[in-house]
């Protein structure tokens, strides 16, 4: 495994450093996110917050702004909280042992093992999705994946444990793929029990997927003098702490236009006219499929206020783009801008056709 990793590993920036903080940031960003997506965000994030100290002193809004677009924003909030604990409790230095690392917000068993082994050379196991797939096939393991932790711990060598763990993950990412694994180039093919039994495309056994709840919401794009109203979501719950457009939950048979008109009047204190319905925006979250029905709302009077959101502000579209807004909010803003600038919309369509 070590010999294969030395010659086959991809050149990635977090593999060119021994800075525990930089390794920590990479491991948090890579949770449930593709490498290609993470690369530009990782570089920009470290340029803006190069140390635990700088991250701990930054306002959470700035951290969320730098994270916007990756998704799973709870990771950014936990990283920010953990950086403050590292500075306050550990003098600005990450703990070196996996057990101690797990006491920090947002660091579970996998992330702790990755940091401890890669940054500090500790003999700690990792078990992300890629490593789980490799070990499940190597051992022909058909039980719950949680049972693989002991096997993973036994396999980690005393010499270069970080490279070994990264090798397992790299093998799963590039060779031992979920479908059609490239067994002929796998360095472990002669040891693979699943290959011997013809189970390499069956294991690991798929877990039963959680049923995703479906939800609908009417979204108010409140316009006043070239400005749009945006609100900050509460500190807990869906898209916590992010800037967003006001939205109102819809029951199955609700009239979206009527619900939005009442919500803007009662919850936001604004008077005006509900305008055009824009194209619906569908967005898939981990536990929910969300269908958003956006409407333009021309504000004629009233003063924006709300008890539902901790903060609101009026901003131009280009200012909103620089806020810590979710991917969903960016899609809603793009839908609005396409309607406001039909020539831009036609141009974008033409480019898509040309390609």
Secondary structure, DSSP 4 states (H G I P E B T S, - for coil): -HHHHHHH----GGGS---HHHHHHHHHHTTTS-HHHHHHHHHHHHHH--SHHHHHHS-HHHHHHHHTTT--THHHHHHHHHHHHHHHHHTT---SSHHHHTTSTT--HHHHHHHHHHHH--------HHHHHHHHHHTT--S-GGGGHHHHHHH--SSSHHHHHHHHHHHHHHTS-SSS--GGG-TTGGG-HHHHHT-TTTPSPPPPPPPPEEEEEEEEEEEETTEEEEEEPPSSSTTTT-EE--EEEE-TT--HHHHHHHHHHHHS-EEEEEEEE---EEEE-SSEEEEEEEEEEEEEEE----SSSSEEEEE-HHHHTTS-B-HHHHHHHHHHHHHH-HHHHHHHHHHHHH-
